[in-house]
Amino acid sequence: MNKKLMLSMMVVLVAVLTSCSSKMNELSSDYFTVSPEVLEAVGGQVPATINGQFPEKYFNKNSVVTVLPVLKWDGGQAVGQPATFQGEKVEGNNRAISYKLGGNYSMKTVFEYQPEMAKSELYLEFTVTKGDKMYKLPAVKVADGVISTSELLSNTVGSANMTNSEDAFQRIIRQTEKRDIMFMIQQANIRSNERKVASEFNDAVKTIEGTENRKVNNIEVSAYASPDGTMDLNTKLAAKREANTGKLVNRNLKRAKLDTPVDTKYTAEDWDGFKELVEASNIQDKDLILRVLSMYSDPDKRDEEIKNISTVYDTLAKDILPKLRRSRLTLNYDVIGKSDDEIANLAKNDAKALNLEELLYAATLTNQASEKVAIYKKATKLFPEDYRAYNNLGMLAYEAGDLEMAASCLNDAASRQAAPEVQNNKALVALAQGNVVEAENCLAKASGAATLQESLGNLAVAKGDYDEAVADFGDVKTNSAALAQILAKDYSKAQNTLSGIANPDAMTSYLSAVLGARTNNASMVTSGLKKAIQMDSSLIEKAKNDIEFAKYAVALAGILG
C-alpha cells in the first residue's frame, strides 16, 4: 500500500472518530456498586441504593443522561425510580456533571415485590439527550436478585397460634342461701316469728342436702349489733345474739337429722353494714354521714359525730339502724355439674341437653379436629347469638389451611361480637392473605387477646421490622418466629427455635436449610431440603429459584433435579 493511500485512510479514520466523540461510550459495571449486593425483599418491597460514577472526560457538556434502574426476569421486568444528570452547558435543574472531573452519585430505588423476581437481575439503562437527538447506551448489569426469604411469611404464618374463645364451664359452682333473723333494740332473744325464719332456713338446708347434684359445705352464723350505744354494750349484745342463734340452728339441724357443720362469729358494731345501707339510701345529708365514717375510725367518735347531725339521726334510728340488729344465716353449698363422660356423650348424641358453656367445654374433651368442628357447628345452631363457637371454627379452619373458610367464620364471629380474640385471629388470616393494612387495623382492636404479642411479631415481619419481630415473639417456638430470627441474623436463636417446634412441618425443614445456607453448613442445607421436599414436593421449584441456595447449586442438583 503506498504512502498516499495510507495517509488518506488515516484522515478518514480521524474524521470518523472525531464525529463519534460527541457520543458517550458504554459504561462498565466497574463504575457501579449496589447495596445490598444481592437484592432482598423487605416488607413486600425490594429496595436498592445504587452508587455510580461518571469517569473523567466522559460526560458531554451539552448532554442530558437519564439513568433508569430496571429489574429483569424471564418474561417480565419492573421499572424503578430514574435519576437525571446534565452536562455543564445544559440549562436545567438536574445535577450537573463536570466533563473534566466526572462525578459520583447515589440514587435510591424500590420495586414492589413479585414472586417472579426471585431469579432476576438489576440493570441500569441510560438514555442520552443532546439537543434534539436521543439515543440509548447499552444497559449495564449491576446486581443479582432477589432474596425472597421474608416472603416466606405467607407460608409460616399458618403455624401462628390463634386465640381460642374460652368456655365458662364450671363443674363445681359455689352457691349460698341466706336468711336474716332480726332482733329488737338491745335484745338478744329470738322472737317466735324469727324462729319461723330459722325453720324455713333449715328446710332449705334439708332440700339442698337431699338433691343429687348438691353438696352442703357448712352454715355460717354471723351476729351483729347496730353501731349506736357503747362498744361494751354492743359487744355483749352481739355475743348473746351469736350464742342464741347458734343454739337454735344446731337444734333445728339435730331434729332434722342433718350433720352440717356450723361456724359462728359476731361483730360488735356493724359499721360496714351501716355504710352499705346509707350509700344505698336517699337519706338527707348522706354525703356528710359518709364523710364522718371516712374521717374517724374510733367507733365511739363515729357514733358521737353522727348523733350530732340532728337533722338525720331520727331517720337513721328509724330506717337504718334496725336493719343492723340481726344474725345472718348463710348456707354454703356446691352445685356439681355433669361429668366429662356425660358431657361428651350428650354433645355427640343429644346436644340440646347441654347449656352453651357445657357444649363449648365438650369441644375441649377431644383432640380430633373433626369432632371439635362438629361440636362447634352444633353450638352455632343451638346458640346462634354467641360469637365463641364461630371464632373457634375459624381457628380450626385456619389450622387446616382453609383461609377462605377461616375468614368466613371469623366474620360471622365479629358480626356478633368484635371480641379481642376475633380481631387477633382476623389479623392472622389477613397476613396469610398478604393484606398487611387489614392485619394492622385488626390488631389495633385486639388488646387483651392471649396471643396478641405473637401476632404482633408476625405483623412486624410483614413490615420488615425484624428486630421488633424477634422481641415480640420472645420464646415462642413457631416457623414465623424462626423466620424473624433468620431475617434479623440472630442465627443461634433461630436454631434453638427450629429445634423446639412441637410439630415441625415442611416449612420448618425449609427454614432449617436457609439457616444452613446462611451459616455455611452444607449438610444442614442438604438435609433440610430433603426433608422439606419429602413433606411438600411443591417446594422443589421454590428451592430451584431461591438465591439463598445459589452457591450450593451443584451439591443440590441431585435433590432438585
C-alpha positions as CSV (number, residue, x, y, z in Angstrom):
1,M,0.0,0.0,0.0
2,N,1.5,3.4,-1.0
3,K,2.0,6.2,1.4
4,K,-0.7,8.4,-0.2
5,L,-3.3,5.8,0.3
6,M,-2.3,5.2,3.9
7,L,-2.5,8.9,4.6
8,S,-5.9,9.2,3.1
9,M,-7.2,6.3,5.2
10,M,-5.9,7.8,8.4
11,V,-7.6,11.1,7.6
12,V,-10.9,9.2,7.1
13,L,-10.4,7.4,10.4
14,V,-9.7,10.5,12.3
15,A,-12.8,12.1,10.8
16,V,-14.9,9.2,11.9
17,L,-13.5,9.2,15.4
18,T,-14.0,12.9,15.7
19,S,-17.6,12.7,14.6
20,C,-18.3,9.9,17.1
21,S,-16.6,11.7,20.1
22,S,-19.7,13.7,20.7
23,K,-21.5,10.5,21.7
24,M,-20.9,8.9,25.1
25,N,-19.4,5.4,25.2
26,E,-20.7,2.3,27.0
27,L,-20.1,2.3,30.8
28,S,-18.6,-0.6,32.6
29,S,-20.2,-2.3,35.6
30,D,-16.9,-1.4,37.4
31,Y,-18.3,2.1,37.8
32,F,-21.3,0.9,39.9
33,T,-21.9,-0.6,43.3
34,V,-25.3,-1.6,44.7
35,S,-26.4,-2.0,48.3
36,P,-27.3,-4.7,49.1
37,E,-25.0,-6.6,46.7
38,V,-27.8,-9.2,46.2
39,L,-31.2,-7.5,46.3
40,E,-33.6,-8.7,49.1
41,A,-37.3,-8.3,49.6
42,V,-38.2,-6.4,52.8
43,G,-41.7,-5.8,53.9
44,G,-43.1,-6.6,50.4
45,Q,-40.6,-4.3,48.6
46,V,-37.2,-4.6,47.1
47,P,-35.1,-1.6,48.0
48,A,-31.7,-0.8,46.4
49,T,-29.1,2.0,46.8
50,I,-27.0,2.5,43.6
51,N,-23.7,4.3,43.8
52,G,-22.3,5.3,40.4
53,Q,-19.5,7.2,38.8
54,F,-19.2,9.1,35.6
55,P,-15.4,9.0,34.7
56,E,-13.2,11.9,33.9
57,K,-13.7,13.5,30.4
58,Y,-16.8,11.3,29.8
59,F,-19.9,13.4,30.4
60,N,-20.6,15.6,27.3
61,K,-21.1,19.2,28.3
62,N,-24.2,19.5,26.1
63,S,-25.9,16.2,27.1
64,V,-28.6,15.1,29.5
65,V,-28.4,11.5,30.8
66,T,-31.3,9.7,32.5
67,V,-30.4,6.6,34.5
68,L,-33.2,4.1,34.9
69,P,-33.0,1.0,37.2
70,V,-34.8,-2.0,35.7
71,L,-35.2,-5.3,37.4
72,K,-35.5,-8.0,34.8
73,W,-36.5,-11.7,34.9
74,D,-37.5,-14.3,32.4
75,G,-40.8,-13.0,30.9
76,G,-41.0,-9.6,32.7
77,Q,-39.5,-6.6,34.3
78,A,-40.1,-3.9,36.9
79,V,-39.0,-0.2,36.4
80,G,-37.6,1.8,39.4
81,Q,-37.2,5.5,40.0
82,P,-35.0,7.3,37.4
83,A,-32.3,9.9,38.1
84,T,-31.4,12.6,35.6
85,F,-28.0,14.4,35.1
86,Q,-26.9,17.2,32.8
87,G,-23.7,18.5,31.3
88,E,-22.1,21.8,32.3
89,K,-23.6,23.8,29.4
90,V,-27.1,22.5,29.7
91,E,-29.7,24.8,31.4
92,G,-31.8,22.9,33.8
93,N,-32.5,21.8,37.4
94,N,-30.8,18.4,37.2
95,R,-27.5,17.7,38.9
96,A,-24.6,18.9,36.7
97,I,-21.6,16.6,36.0
98,S,-18.2,18.0,35.2
99,Y,-16.7,16.9,31.9
100,K,-13.2,17.3,33.2
101,L,-13.6,15.8,36.6
102,G,-16.6,13.5,36.2
103,G,-18.7,12.8,39.2
104,N,-20.0,10.4,41.8
105,Y,-23.7,10.0,42.5
106,S,-26.1,7.9,44.6
107,M,-29.7,7.0,43.8
108,K,-32.3,5.0,45.7
109,T,-35.0,2.9,44.1
110,V,-37.6,0.4,45.2
111,F,-39.6,-2.2,43.5
112,E,-42.9,-3.8,44.6
113,Y,-42.0,-7.4,45.2
114,Q,-43.4,-10.1,42.8
115,P,-42.6,-13.8,43.2
116,E,-41.1,-13.9,39.7
117,M,-38.3,-11.6,41.0
118,A,-36.8,-14.5,42.9
119,K,-34.5,-15.1,39.9
120,S,-33.7,-11.7,38.4
121,E,-31.0,-9.2,37.6
122,L,-30.8,-5.4,38.1
123,Y,-29.8,-3.4,35.1
124,L,-29.2,0.3,34.6
125,E,-30.5,1.8,31.3
126,F,-29.1,5.1,30.0
127,T,-30.9,7.5,27.8
128,V,-28.8,10.3,26.4
129,T,-30.4,13.5,25.0
130,K,-28.2,16.1,23.1
131,G,-30.2,18.9,21.6
132,D,-33.0,17.3,19.6
133,K,-31.2,14.0,19.3
134,M,-31.7,11.0,21.7
135,Y,-30.0,7.6,21.9
136,K,-29.5,4.8,24.4
137,L,-26.3,3.4,25.8
138,P,-26.0,-0.4,26.4
139,A,-27.7,-1.4,29.6
140,V,-25.3,-2.4,32.4
141,K,-26.0,-5.2,34.9
142,V,-25.2,-4.1,38.4
143,A,-26.7,-6.7,40.8
144,D,-28.5,-10.0,41.1
145,G,-31.8,-10.6,42.9
146,V,-33.9,-11.2,44.8
147,I,-33.5,-12.9,48.1
148,S,-37.2,-13.5,48.9
149,T,-36.9,-15.2,52.3
150,S,-39.0,-12.6,54.0
151,E,-41.9,-13.5,51.7
152,L,-42.0,-17.0,53.4
153,L,-44.2,-15.3,56.0
154,S,-47.2,-16.2,54.0
155,N,-46.1,-19.9,54.4
156,T,-45.0,-19.7,58.0
157,V,-47.8,-17.6,59.5
158,G,-50.1,-20.7,59.2
159,S,-48.1,-22.0,62.2
160,A,-49.1,-19.0,64.3
161,N,-51.1,-19.6,67.4
162,M,-54.6,-18.1,67.2
163,T,-56.6,-17.2,70.3
164,N,-59.3,-19.6,71.3
165,S,-62.6,-18.4,72.8
166,E,-62.8,-20.0,76.2
167,D,-65.9,-21.6,77.7
168,A,-67.1,-20.5,81.2
169,F,-67.9,-24.1,82.3
170,Q,-67.6,-24.8,86.0
171,R,-68.2,-28.3,87.2
172,I,-68.5,-27.1,90.8
173,I,-70.4,-23.8,91.3
174,R,-70.3,-22.2,94.7
175,Q,-73.8,-21.1,95.9
176,T,-75.2,-19.6,99.0
177,E,-78.6,-19.4,100.7
178,K,-79.1,-16.6,103.2
179,R,-81.7,-15.6,105.8
180,D,-81.7,-12.8,108.4
181,I,-83.0,-13.2,112.0
182,M,-83.9,-9.7,113.3
183,F,-83.7,-8.5,116.9
184,M,-85.3,-5.7,118.9
185,I,-83.1,-2.9,120.1
186,Q,-80.8,-4.1,122.9
187,Q,-82.4,-7.5,122.9
188,A,-80.8,-10.9,122.1
189,N,-83.8,-13.2,122.5
190,I,-85.2,-14.7,119.3
191,R,-88.9,-13.9,118.8
192,S,-91.4,-16.5,117.6
193,N,-91.8,-15.0,114.1
194,E,-88.0,-15.1,113.7
195,R,-87.9,-18.7,114.8
196,K,-90.1,-19.4,111.7
197,V,-87.3,-17.8,109.6
198,A,-84.8,-20.2,111.1
199,S,-87.1,-23.1,110.5
200,E,-87.5,-22.1,106.8
201,F,-83.8,-21.9,106.5
202,N,-83.5,-25.4,108.0
203,D,-86.0,-26.7,105.4
204,A,-83.8,-25.2,102.6
205,V,-80.7,-26.9,104.1
206,K,-82.6,-30.2,104.1
207,T,-83.8,-29.8,100.5
208,I,-80.3,-28.9,99.2
209,E,-78.8,-31.8,101.2
210,G,-81.2,-34.2,99.6
211,T,-80.6,-33.0,96.0
212,E,-78.4,-35.3,93.9
213,N,-76.1,-32.7,92.4
214,R,-75.8,-30.5,95.5
215,K,-73.3,-30.8,98.3
216,V,-73.6,-28.7,101.5
217,N,-70.3,-27.4,102.9
218,N,-71.3,-25.5,106.1
219,I,-73.5,-23.0,107.7
220,E,-72.2,-19.6,108.9
221,V,-73.9,-17.7,111.7
222,S,-72.8,-14.0,111.8
223,A,-74.3,-11.9,114.6
224,Y,-74.3,-8.1,114.7
225,A,-75.2,-5.2,116.8
226,S,-76.1,-1.8,115.4
227,P,-73.4,0.9,115.9
228,D,-75.4,3.0,118.3
229,G,-74.7,2.7,122.0
230,T,-71.4,2.0,123.7
231,M,-68.9,-0.5,122.5
232,D,-69.0,-2.6,125.7
233,L,-72.8,-2.9,125.5
234,N,-72.8,-3.8,121.8
235,T,-70.0,-6.4,122.3
236,K,-72.1,-8.2,124.9
237,L,-75.3,-7.9,122.9
238,A,-73.7,-9.3,119.7
239,A,-72.1,-12.2,121.6
240,K,-75.5,-13.2,123.1
241,R,-77.2,-13.0,119.7
242,E,-74.4,-15.3,118.3
243,A,-74.9,-17.8,121.1
244,N,-78.7,-17.8,120.9
245,T,-78.8,-18.1,117.1
246,G,-76.2,-20.8,117.1
247,K,-78.1,-22.9,119.6
248,L,-81.3,-22.6,117.6
249,V,-79.7,-23.5,114.3
250,N,-78.0,-26.6,115.8
251,R,-81.2,-27.7,117.5
252,N,-83.1,-27.5,114.2
253,L,-80.4,-29.5,112.4
254,K,-80.4,-32.1,115.1
255,R,-84.2,-32.6,114.8
256,A,-83.9,-32.9,111.0
257,K,-81.0,-35.4,111.5
258,L,-78.7,-33.2,109.4
259,D,-75.0,-33.4,110.2
260,T,-74.0,-29.9,108.9
261,P,-71.0,-28.0,110.3
262,V,-72.0,-24.7,111.9
263,D,-69.5,-21.8,112.3
264,T,-70.4,-18.8,114.4
265,K,-69.0,-15.4,114.9
266,Y,-70.1,-11.9,116.0
267,T,-69.3,-8.3,115.1
268,A,-69.9,-5.8,117.9
269,E,-70.8,-2.9,115.7
270,D,-71.7,-3.3,112.1
271,W,-70.2,-0.2,110.6
272,D,-69.7,-1.9,107.2
273,G,-73.4,-2.8,107.1
274,F,-74.2,0.8,108.2
275,K,-72.2,2.3,105.4
276,E,-73.7,0.0,102.8
277,L,-77.2,0.9,103.8
278,V,-76.5,4.6,103.9
279,E,-74.9,4.5,100.5
280,A,-77.9,2.8,99.0
281,S,-80.4,5.2,100.6
282,N,-81.7,8.6,99.7
283,I,-81.3,9.9,103.2
284,Q,-80.7,13.6,103.8
285,D,-77.0,14.6,104.4
286,K,-75.9,11.1,103.2
287,D,-72.6,12.5,102.0
288,L,-72.0,14.1,105.4
289,I,-72.5,10.9,107.2
290,L,-70.2,9.0,104.8
291,R,-67.6,11.7,105.3
292,V,-67.7,11.1,109.1
293,L,-67.1,7.4,108.5
294,S,-64.0,8.2,106.4
295,M,-62.7,10.7,108.8
296,Y,-63.0,8.7,112.1
297,S,-62.0,5.2,112.8
298,D,-62.8,5.2,116.5
299,P,-66.4,3.7,116.9
300,D,-67.4,5.9,119.8
301,K,-66.2,9.1,118.0
302,R,-68.2,8.0,114.9
303,D,-71.3,7.4,117.0
304,E,-70.9,10.8,118.6
305,E,-70.4,12.7,115.4
306,I,-73.3,11.0,113.7
307,K,-75.6,11.8,116.6
308,N,-74.6,15.4,116.3
309,I,-76.2,15.5,112.8
310,S,-79.5,16.0,114.5
311,T,-81.4,16.6,111.2
312,V,-81.0,13.0,110.1
313,Y,-80.4,11.0,113.3
314,D,-84.1,10.2,113.7
315,T,-84.2,8.9,110.2
316,L,-81.2,6.7,110.8
317,A,-82.8,5.4,114.0
318,K,-86.0,4.5,112.2
319,D,-84.8,3.3,108.8
320,I,-81.2,2.2,109.0
321,L,-80.2,1.0,112.5
322,P,-83.0,-1.6,113.0
323,K,-81.8,-3.5,109.9
324,L,-78.4,-4.0,111.5
325,R,-79.7,-5.7,114.6
326,R,-79.5,-9.2,113.2
327,S,-78.0,-12.6,112.9
328,R,-77.3,-13.7,109.3
329,L,-77.6,-17.4,108.4
330,T,-75.6,-18.4,105.4
331,L,-75.7,-21.9,103.8
332,N,-72.6,-22.6,101.6
333,Y,-73.1,-25.4,99.1
334,D,-71.8,-26.6,95.8
335,V,-73.8,-27.3,92.6
336,I,-71.9,-30.2,91.0
337,G,-72.2,-30.4,87.2
338,K,-72.1,-33.2,84.7
339,S,-69.1,-35.5,84.4
340,D,-66.8,-35.3,81.4
341,D,-68.2,-38.6,80.1
342,E,-71.7,-37.3,80.4
343,I,-70.9,-34.1,78.6
344,A,-69.0,-35.8,75.8
345,N,-71.8,-38.3,75.2
346,L,-74.5,-35.6,75.2
347,A,-72.5,-33.4,72.9
348,K,-72.4,-36.3,70.4
349,N,-75.9,-37.7,70.8
350,D,-78.2,-35.0,72.4
351,A,-76.6,-31.6,72.3
352,K,-79.8,-29.9,73.3
353,A,-79.5,-31.3,76.8
354,L,-76.4,-29.2,77.3
355,N,-76.2,-25.5,78.0
356,L,-73.8,-23.3,76.0
357,E,-70.9,-23.5,78.4
358,E,-71.2,-27.2,78.6
359,L,-71.3,-27.6,74.9
360,L,-68.2,-25.4,74.3
361,Y,-66.5,-27.3,77.1
362,A,-67.3,-30.6,75.3
363,A,-65.0,-29.5,72.4
364,T,-62.1,-29.4,74.8
365,L,-62.6,-33.1,75.6
366,T,-61.4,-34.3,72.2
367,N,-58.1,-33.9,70.3
368,Q,-59.8,-34.7,67.0
369,A,-60.3,-31.6,64.9
370,S,-63.3,-33.1,63.0
371,E,-65.0,-33.8,66.3
372,K,-64.3,-30.2,67.5
373,V,-65.8,-28.8,64.3
374,A,-68.9,-30.9,64.7
375,I,-69.5,-29.7,68.3
376,Y,-68.9,-26.1,67.4
377,K,-71.3,-26.3,64.5
378,K,-74.0,-27.6,66.9
379,A,-73.2,-24.7,69.2
380,T,-73.8,-22.2,66.4
381,K,-77.2,-23.8,65.6
382,L,-78.4,-24.0,69.2
383,F,-76.9,-20.7,70.4
384,P,-76.5,-18.6,67.2
385,E,-76.1,-15.3,69.0
386,D,-72.9,-16.3,70.8
387,Y,-69.7,-15.5,68.9
388,R,-67.3,-18.0,70.5
389,A,-68.2,-21.1,68.5
390,Y,-67.8,-19.2,65.3
391,N,-64.4,-17.9,66.4
392,N,-63.2,-21.4,67.3
393,L,-64.4,-22.8,63.9
394,G,-62.4,-20.0,62.2
395,M,-59.3,-21.1,64.2
396,L,-59.8,-24.7,63.2
397,A,-60.2,-23.8,59.5
398,Y,-57.1,-21.7,59.7
399,E,-55.1,-24.5,61.2
400,A,-56.3,-26.8,58.4
401,G,-55.1,-24.2,55.8
402,D,-58.6,-23.2,54.6
403,L,-58.2,-19.4,54.7
404,E,-61.5,-18.7,52.9
405,M,-63.5,-20.7,55.5
406,A,-61.5,-19.2,58.3
407,A,-62.2,-15.7,57.1
408,S,-66.0,-16.5,56.8
409,C,-66.3,-18.0,60.3
410,L,-64.3,-15.1,61.8
411,N,-66.5,-12.5,60.1
412,D,-69.5,-14.4,61.5
413,A,-68.0,-14.1,64.9
414,A,-67.2,-10.4,64.6
415,S,-70.8,-9.7,63.5
416,R,-71.9,-11.0,66.8
417,Q,-69.1,-9.5,69.0
418,A,-65.9,-8.0,67.8
419,A,-64.0,-9.6,70.8
420,P,-60.2,-9.2,71.1
421,E,-59.5,-12.8,70.1
422,V,-61.7,-12.5,67.0
423,Q,-59.7,-9.4,65.9
424,N,-56.5,-11.1,66.6
425,N,-57.4,-14.1,64.5
426,K,-58.8,-12.0,61.7
427,A,-55.4,-10.3,61.6
428,L,-53.5,-13.6,61.1
429,V,-55.8,-14.5,58.2
430,A,-55.2,-11.1,56.7
431,L,-51.4,-11.6,57.0
432,A,-51.7,-15.1,55.4
433,Q,-53.5,-13.4,52.5
434,G,-50.9,-10.7,52.2
435,N,-53.1,-7.9,53.5
436,V,-50.8,-6.1,55.9
437,V,-53.0,-3.0,56.3
438,E,-56.1,-5.0,57.3
439,A,-54.0,-7.0,59.7
440,E,-52.7,-3.9,61.4
441,N,-56.2,-2.5,61.7
442,C,-57.5,-5.7,63.3
443,L,-54.6,-5.9,65.8
444,A,-55.2,-2.3,66.9
445,K,-58.6,-3.7,68.3
446,A,-57.2,-6.9,69.7
447,S,-55.9,-5.7,73.1
448,G,-56.2,-8.5,75.6
449,A,-56.1,-11.4,73.2
450,A,-53.9,-14.2,74.6
451,T,-51.6,-14.5,71.6
452,L,-51.6,-10.8,70.6
453,Q,-47.8,-10.4,71.2
454,E,-47.1,-13.3,68.8
455,S,-49.4,-11.8,66.2
456,L,-47.6,-8.5,66.5
457,G,-44.4,-10.4,65.8
458,N,-45.9,-11.7,62.6
459,L,-47.0,-8.2,61.6
460,A,-43.5,-6.9,62.3
461,V,-42.1,-9.5,59.9
462,A,-44.5,-8.4,57.2
463,K,-43.5,-4.8,57.7
464,G,-39.8,-5.6,57.6
465,D,-39.2,-4.7,61.3
466,Y,-37.2,-7.8,62.1
467,D,-35.6,-6.8,65.4
468,E,-39.0,-5.7,66.6
469,A,-40.5,-9.1,65.5
470,V,-37.8,-11.0,67.4
471,A,-38.7,-9.1,70.5
472,D,-42.4,-9.6,70.1
473,F,-42.1,-13.3,69.6
474,G,-40.0,-13.8,72.7
475,D,-39.6,-17.5,73.3
476,V,-42.4,-18.6,71.0
477,K,-41.4,-21.6,69.0
478,T,-43.0,-21.3,65.6
479,N,-41.9,-21.1,62.0
480,S,-42.7,-17.4,61.9
481,A,-40.5,-16.8,65.0
482,A,-37.6,-18.7,63.4
483,L,-38.1,-16.7,60.2
484,A,-37.9,-13.4,62.1
485,Q,-34.7,-14.5,63.8
486,I,-33.1,-15.6,60.5
487,L,-34.0,-12.3,58.9
488,A,-32.6,-10.4,61.9
489,K,-29.4,-12.6,61.6
490,D,-29.9,-14.0,65.1
491,Y,-28.9,-17.4,63.8
492,S,-28.3,-19.1,67.2
493,K,-31.7,-18.2,68.4
494,A,-33.2,-19.3,65.1
495,Q,-31.6,-22.7,65.5
496,N,-33.0,-23.0,69.0
497,T,-36.5,-22.1,67.8
498,L,-36.5,-24.6,64.9
499,S,-35.3,-27.3,67.3
500,G,-38.1,-26.6,69.7
501,I,-41.1,-26.5,67.3
502,A,-43.5,-29.1,68.6
503,N,-44.9,-30.2,65.3
504,P,-42.3,-29.5,62.6
505,D,-43.6,-29.4,59.0
506,A,-42.1,-28.9,55.5
507,M,-41.6,-25.2,56.1
508,T,-39.7,-25.9,59.4
509,S,-37.2,-28.0,57.3
510,Y,-37.0,-25.4,54.6
511,L,-36.1,-22.7,57.1
512,S,-33.5,-25.1,58.5
513,A,-32.0,-25.3,55.0
514,V,-32.0,-21.5,54.7
515,L,-30.3,-21.2,58.1
516,G,-27.7,-23.8,56.9
517,A,-27.0,-21.7,53.8
518,R,-26.5,-18.5,55.8
519,T,-24.2,-20.2,58.3
520,N,-22.2,-22.1,55.6
521,N,-23.4,-25.5,56.8
522,A,-23.7,-27.6,53.7
523,S,-25.0,-30.7,55.4
524,M,-27.8,-28.6,57.1
525,V,-28.8,-27.3,53.7
526,T,-29.0,-30.7,52.1
527,S,-30.8,-32.5,55.0
528,G,-33.2,-29.6,55.4
529,L,-34.2,-29.5,51.8
530,K,-34.5,-33.3,51.6
531,K,-37.0,-33.3,54.5
532,A,-38.9,-30.3,53.2
533,I,-39.4,-31.8,49.7
534,Q,-40.4,-35.2,51.1
535,M,-43.2,-33.4,53.0
536,D,-44.1,-31.0,50.3
537,S,-42.9,-31.6,46.8
538,S,-44.0,-28.2,45.6
539,L,-41.0,-26.7,47.4
540,I,-38.7,-28.1,44.7
541,E,-39.5,-25.2,42.3
542,K,-39.2,-22.7,45.2
543,A,-35.7,-24.0,46.1
544,K,-34.5,-24.1,42.5
545,N,-35.0,-20.3,42.2
546,D,-34.0,-19.4,45.8
547,I,-30.8,-17.3,45.8
548,E,-30.2,-18.5,49.3
549,F,-29.0,-21.8,47.8
550,A,-27.2,-20.3,44.8
551,K,-23.7,-21.4,45.9
552,Y,-25.0,-24.9,46.6
553,A,-26.5,-25.5,43.2
554,V,-24.1,-28.3,42.2
555,A,-24.5,-30.1,45.5
556,L,-28.3,-29.8,45.3
557,A,-28.6,-31.0,41.7
558,G,-29.4,-34.5,42.7
559,I,-32.2,-33.3,45.1
560,L,-33.7,-30.6,43.0
561,G,-33.3,-32.3,39.6
